[in-house]
Amino acid sequence: MSLPVILLPGEGQSVQIRTSTCTFKVTGKDTHNHFGLFEFVMDPGTEGASPHIHKQLTEIFYVVEGSVELLVDQRKVTAMPGTLMLVPENTAHGFSNPGQTRSKLLIMFCPADSREQYFEGLAELTKNGRQPSQEELLELMQKFDQYPVPNSV
């Protein structure tokens, strides 16, 4: 049985991925695997997620603070707070913060799967400034329905 949850600002389990912080606000265990919601805070100049697809997952991005460069298919936009991007399965997408100020994104996943495990794995691979190998990244990505898209834009 799922229980009601209230998380105040700054609450929730989080992981550090290089200079970004990903906080798990809602995970699959909270929603019978229907839905997940993460808060992703990026420092200025952060690369974020390079272009990739999900074969089983629909993803929604909502810009809360700062500006975020969003990529979907061949379209790239500088998104301000209030911008939403819906990404159906098998659609190339990515995001970054090339700007001068911190940015905050809400990232929603449906189904939730075990999406937090991907971010936990990425945090572990990049811990203490470590640069993971391409093989390590590909293995992690494929475990969680994520597949790179080379030279998208």
Beta strands, then each sheet from edge to edge (+ up, - down):
strand 1: 13-17
strand 2: 20-26
strand 3: 36-42
strand 4: 46-53
strand 5: 58-65
strand 6: 68-72
strand 7: 75-79
strand 8: 84-87
strand 9: 93-97
strand 10: 103-110
strand 11: 147-148
sheet 1: 1+ 2- 3+ 10- 5+ 8-
sheet 2: 7+ 6- 9+ 4- 11+
end
